[in-house]
Amino acid sequence: MTPSGNPNQIGGQQQNNQILHNMSRVNKEIGIHQNRLATGKKINSAEDDVAGFVISHTLQARSRGLATAMNNVGDARVSLSVAESGATDVLGILETMKTKAIQAANDTLSEADREAINNDISALAEEIDDVVDSTTLNDIALLSGAEISVQSGAETTDAESVEVSSGDHHSSDLGVSDVDVSSSEDAGAALASIESAIATVQSTVASLGANQTRFAHKENNLSQAITHTEAARSKIEDADFAKEKIEEMKEKIKQDTTNAVNAQSQLSAQNVLNLL
């Protein structure tokens, strides 16, 4: 038993269905490539690539975490820099005090001279306190035994504490608030106290410099980690514009060819009907 209908009509319908299927597929592919070109990504949803979508978002989250950690390290470096500036000022004041103590150790000075030097030293001790009190950042007294915690990486284990200053640096804590140079002997004792204070502050300045250098290296390492993480994410997620453009052009050629075949098919069918 043969199928009902004109064989030519049945064959023509099958051909039209195939043409429509091809056109639908080609249009879908063109849409995919145009979307990738518009967004700059070859993975725009989990549907495109489940594993790639998850991995790229994990890498993106890590990259953001590393960037935030790098900002934290930069803030810590600023804190250390402010502390170093204050400590350097204190060191300069102590060196001036030392000069005056050496001057007072000379027996040729008059009582009035020694009193004037004592007043100068007392004023310098007060200046040390002013510098220490003003060396703050976000209400943290950086030269009063401060310690800061820094989240220096993307993992919870990357938190670390940094000692900004070991002990208080006010004149009384440095042992120079009540130095007296009323005699050459007193001046000698004052000189010893001032030299001890200088050694303490020098140690603080050296420690601050070392920590700044360490954080500078950490910033550089974080920057490189961000670059490598972004490169890995980009390789998985980002579109290759040249490749996507070529694929789009190839699909458009197929689209034009399919349209031409469809038009030719319609013309041939019309010719047959005209002959009939």
C-alpha positions, 0 to 999 in steps of 0.5 A: 500500500503506497502513502497517500498524496503526491510523491513530489509534494511529500518530498518537497515538504520533507526538504522544506522541513530540513531547510527550516531545521538548518535555518533554526540551527544556524540562527541559534549558533549566530545568536550564541556567537553574537552573545559572546561578542557582546558580553566578552565571555564564552561562558555566560551561564552554567548551561554553557559549561557547568564545570567551567562556570563553577571554576571561573567563579571560584577563581574570580572570588579568589582574585577579589579576595587577593585584591582586598588582601593587597589593600589591607597590606597597603594600609598596614604599610601606611600605618608603619610609615606614619609610625616610622615618621613619628619615631624618626622625629623622636629620634631627632629630638633625643639627639638634640637632647644628647647634644645639650647633655654633652654641653652641660657636662662641661664644668666651665658653664655657669649656673644660669647656663645650666638652668637654660640647658635644663629648660631646653631639655625639659621642653624637648621632653614635652615635644617628644610627648607631643610627637608620640600623642600625634602619631596616630592612625584611625585612633591607634596610638602607633608609638604606644606599644601598638600591634595591628592584625593584618589579613594578608591573604585570601585564606583565613590562615593568612591573618598575622599580627605586626608589632608597630612599637615595642613599648611606649615612647613617651618621654617618661617611658624612655626615661628622659622626662626628668633628666637633670644637668645641674652639675657635670655629674648629673649631665653624665647620668642624663647623657647615659639615660638619653643614649639608652632612649636613643638605642630604644628608638633606633631599634623601633625605627629599624623594626618598622623599616624591616616590616615595611620591606616585608609588606612591600614583598608581600604586596608584590607577591599578591599582585603576581598572584592576582595576575596569574589567577585572572589569567587562569579565569580569563582562559576559562571564561573569556571569549576569543574575539577573533575566533568568535567573529570568524565563527559568526561569519561562517554561520552567516555564510551558512545562513545565506546559503540556506536562504538561497537554497530555500528560495530556489526550492520555493521557485522550483515548486512554483515552476512545477505548479505552473507546468501543472 
